[in-house]
Amino acid sequence: MYFDNLADLWSMAGHGPYVWSAYAISFIVLLGTVVIPAKKYQQQLAQIRKQQSESV
């Protein structure tokens, strides 16, 4: 393995904060691209169901 221990993996010779923050930001953005549309879909579906039940 390239790193001898977990602390070396975390610090990455001083570049760790930049590397891990880039991973975190990327993960958050990717998660948002899944979660936000799913929430909007559920809201729209609930609104459609409500409109259909009111019209009956």
Secondary structure as GFF3:
##gff-version 3
##sequence-region A 1 56
A	DSSP	alpha_helix	6	11	.	.	.	ID=ss1
A	DSSP	three_ten_helix	12	14	.	.	.	ID=ss2
A	DSSP	alpha_helix	16	55	.	.	.	ID=ss3
###
